[in-house]
Amino acid sequence: GPLEYNIDLSSKRLTAASALTGSLADKVVQWDILVKEMEETNKTLAGDVFVSSACVAYLGAFTAPFRLEMVTKWVDLCRERGMVVSDPFSLVKTLATPVQMREWAIMTLPTDQMSLENAIMVSICTTPKSKRWPMMIDPQGQALKWISRMEAKSGLKTIKLSDQGYIRTLEQAIRNGTPVIIKDVGETLDPALEPILLKQVYTANGRTLINLGGPDNAIDYDPAFRFYITTKIANPKYLPDVCIKVTIVNFTVTMQGLEEQMLGDVVAIEKAELEETKNKIIQSVANDKKKLKQYEDGILEDLESASGNILDNQKVIDSLKKAQSTSELLSKRLKDAEVQSASIDVARLEYVPVATRASILYFVIADLAMIDPMYQYSLDYFKVMFAKVVQDTEPHDDFQHHLQVLIKNITAAVYTNICGGLFKKDKTIFSFMIAIQVKRQNGSITDNEWQYLLRSGAFVNPEDEENCPMPWLTGAKWALLCALEKTVPAFAGLTNDIKARPKVWQAWIESRVYSNTLPLPGPDIGDGAPEDHCSD
């Protein structure tokens, strides 16, 4: 009867209430923390999104240092005008989630700051509401590799403007909502692409259309369609009419980004099990977080749409149980992941000197193209050479000795291989640049010393040029000596020594044969009248 029904219903509701309160107990604490975080975030939300929009619109084409400089200026201007912006501001924290970043890492995107910013810009530009498609400056092919992996499941079509019938491939992709990437474009684009670049989409008779290949060739446009463009030109000069149609994103590899990749490569060979464990951890944690977010979104949706007594809604109860079990599992995995990641990072850090040397060598090689355009070497070629050296180097019981042998072998292999393709006149500058960059990296040569060697005139004070005390020295040379003394600490006291021993310095300057007994500034110059001879 009704009594038995009510007793049964109450019993079920009591069980459901117990399950509900048990499941929500942990969630209440989590949600309280989340609410407080969101309240804090809301204070800076408008300012952060405003600066982020400016970054996406204007900074894609520039290098990491210039981006940082511009963002710092923009944030200061916002604060002067009373707009609250996060301190410190981060484009990555504002527009990307940890799950998203882990997915990008799995798809081979380098994990340095600039690469993450680039990925955000590309992702935003390929959303249906974006006005411009991304064009990536990608001399090392990293953007192409990342997008190819990321869009593989969607059936990505890769084409070149030189392909016959590429317009037909584009038409088919636009109809089916298949992503397309045009690779290796030059400094001009085919005018036939203009309707796509300008997103000239319109609606007629209930259909979404775009005219491709002429006004009479209207084809159906699927909003899921995504369009990417890459160029291998390291420093392209695009005219304004190209720049206003696309968002240019600079994927040129950075020293930090390449170092991270080379570190992964050397550890993958030397400690294969470590790199494999790290990749598995990244993937499992990303999957768990994604699953938990789906459950939590589902719970909130069910709670919002639930009608009647919530204790009678078995779907919500089941979702909460799943979320709780997943949350517990995720917490355990995250703790395990933190422990494992810490041990992996310690082991990886031991190989940083090798990765740093490899990164230095690659950038020296990349700069050779400025001597002769013929000297161009791909990052893939360099990585293959690097991997072969690491594989061929025999392990040693003394790990530090093994690292030094690796560094020596990599440097020697790079020098030998690259010199095989250089003219004799360029081999000296190649070895000089390797030596200089290694010394700059370890601090033996300061930036000021290097800059003085390259462009000493920029350090000159015009007043010094006018006040030259030596009749046998030109004003320009005296000004350079004064600048050298101020710029390089090793030359402290140089001008005073020249004034104190003018005959010796004049003889040395006018001599056609230089010896090792050069008159250098030394501690033998006392307070009294010094002798006019060379110091030791």
Rosetta blueprint (number, residue, H / E / L):
1 G L
2 P H
3 L H
4 E H
5 Y H
6 N H
7 I H
8 D H
9 L H
10 S H
11 S H
12 K H
13 R H
14 L H
15 T H
16 A H
17 A H
18 S H
19 A H
20 L H
21 T H
22 G H
23 S H
24 L H
25 A H
26 D H
27 K H
28 V H
29 V H
30 Q H
31 W H
32 D H
33 I H
34 L H
35 V H
36 K H
37 E H
38 M H
39 E H
40 E H
41 T H
42 N H
43 K H
44 T H
45 L H
46 A H
47 G H
48 D H
49 V H
50 F H
51 V H
52 S H
53 S H
54 A H
55 C H
56 V H
57 A H
58 Y H
59 L L
60 G L
61 A L
62 F L
63 T L
64 A H
65 P H
66 F H
67 R H
68 L H
69 E H
70 M H
71 V H
72 T H
73 K H
74 W H
75 V H
76 D H
77 L H
78 C H
79 R H
80 E H
81 R L
82 G L
83 M L
84 V L
85 V L
86 S L
87 D L
88 P L
89 F L
90 S L
91 L H
92 V H
93 K H
94 T H
95 L H
96 A L
97 T L
98 P H
99 V H
100 Q H
101 M H
102 R H
103 E H
104 W H
105 A H
106 I H
107 M L
108 T L
109 L L
110 P L
111 T L
112 D L
113 Q H
114 M H
115 S H
116 L H
117 E H
118 N H
119 A H
120 I H
121 M H
122 V H
123 S H
124 I H
125 C H
126 T L
127 T L
128 P L
129 K L
130 S L
131 K L
132 R L
133 W E
134 P E
135 M E
136 M E
137 I E
138 D L
139 P L
140 Q L
141 G L
142 Q H
143 A H
144 L H
145 K H
146 W H
147 I H
148 S H
149 R H
150 M H
151 E L
152 A H
153 K H
154 S H
155 G L
156 L L
157 K E
158 T E
159 I E
160 K L
161 L L
162 S L
163 D L
164 Q L
165 G L
166 Y H
167 I H
168 R H
169 T H
170 L H
171 E H
172 Q H
173 A H
174 I H
175 R H
176 N H
177 G L
178 T L
179 P L
180 V E
181 I E
182 I E
183 K L
184 D L
185 V L
186 G L
187 E L
188 T L
189 L L
190 D L
191 P H
192 A H
193 L H
194 E H
195 P H
196 I H
197 L H
198 L L
199 K L
200 Q L
201 V E
202 Y E
203 T E
204 A E
205 N L
206 G L
207 R E
208 T E
209 L E
210 I E
211 N E
212 L L
213 G L
214 G L
215 P L
216 D L
217 N L
218 A E
219 I E
220 D E
221 Y L
222 D L
223 P L
224 A L
225 F L
226 R L
227 F E
228 Y E
229 I E
230 T E
231 T E
232 K L
233 I L
234 A L
235 N L
236 P L
237 K L
238 Y L
239 L L
240 P H
241 D H
242 V H
243 C H
244 I L
245 K L
246 V E
247 T E
248 I E
249 V E
250 N E
251 F L
252 T L
253 V L
254 T L
255 M H
256 Q H
257 G H
258 L H
259 E H
260 E H
261 Q H
262 M H
263 L H
264 G H
265 D H
266 V H
267 V H
268 A H
269 I H
270 E H
271 K L
272 A H
273 E H
274 L H
275 E H
276 E H
277 T H
278 K H
279 N H
280 K H
281 I H
282 I H
283 Q H
284 S H
285 V H
286 A H
287 N H
288 D H
289 K H
290 K H
291 K H
292 L H
293 K H
294 Q H
295 Y H
296 E H
297 D H
298 G H
299 I H
300 L H
301 E H
302 D H
303 L H
304 E H
305 S H
306 A L
307 S L
308 G L
309 N L
310 I H
311 L H
312 D H
313 N L
314 Q H
315 K H
316 V H
317 I H
318 D H
319 S H
320 L H
321 K H
322 K H
323 A H
324 Q H
325 S H
326 T H
327 S H
328 E H
329 L H
330 L H
331 S H
332 K H
333 R H
334 L H
335 K H
336 D H
337 A H
338 E H
339 V H
340 Q H
341 S H
342 A H
343 S H
344 I H
345 D H
346 V H
347 A H
348 R H
349 L H
350 E L
351 Y L
352 V H
353 P H
354 V H
355 A H
356 T H
357 R H
358 A H
359 S H
360 I H
361 L H
362 Y H
363 F H
364 V H
365 I H
366 A H
367 D H
368 L H
369 A H
370 M H
371 I L
372 D L
373 P L
374 M L
375 Y L
376 Q L
377 Y L
378 S L
379 L H
380 D H
381 Y H
382 F H
383 K H
384 V H
385 M H
386 F H
387 A H
388 K H
389 V H
390 V H
391 Q H
392 D H
393 T L
394 E L
395 P L
396 H L
397 D L
398 D L
399 F H
400 Q H
401 H H
402 H H
403 L H
404 Q H
405 V H
406 L H
407 I H
408 K H
409 N H
410 I H
411 T H
412 A H
413 A H
414 V H
415 Y H
416 T H
417 N H
418 I H
419 C H
420 G L
421 G L
422 L L
423 F L
424 K H
425 K H
426 D H
427 K H
428 T H
429 I H
430 F H
431 S H
432 F H
433 M H
434 I H
435 A H
436 I H
437 Q H
438 V H
439 K H
440 R H
441 Q H
442 N L
443 G L
444 S L
445 I L
446 T L
447 D H
448 N H
449 E H
450 W H
451 Q H
452 Y H
453 L H
454 L H
455 R H
456 S H
457 G H
458 A H
459 F H
460 V L
461 N L
462 P H
463 E H
464 D H
465 E H
466 E H
467 N L
468 C L
469 P L
470 M L
471 P L
472 W L
473 L L
474 T L
475 G H
476 A H
477 K H
478 W H
479 A H
480 L H
481 L H
482 C H
483 A H
484 L H
485 E H
486 K H
487 T H
488 V L
489 P H
490 A H
491 F H
492 A L
493 G L
494 L H
495 T H
496 N H
497 D H
498 I H
499 K H
500 A H
501 R L
502 P H
503 K H
504 V H
505 W H
506 Q H
507 A H
508 W H
509 I H
510 E H
511 S L
512 R L
513 V L
514 Y L
515 S L
516 N L
517 T L
518 L L
519 P L
520 L L
521 P L
522 G L
523 P L
524 D L
525 I L
526 G L
527 D L
528 G L
529 A L
530 P L
531 E L
532 D L
533 H L
534 C L
535 S L
536 D L
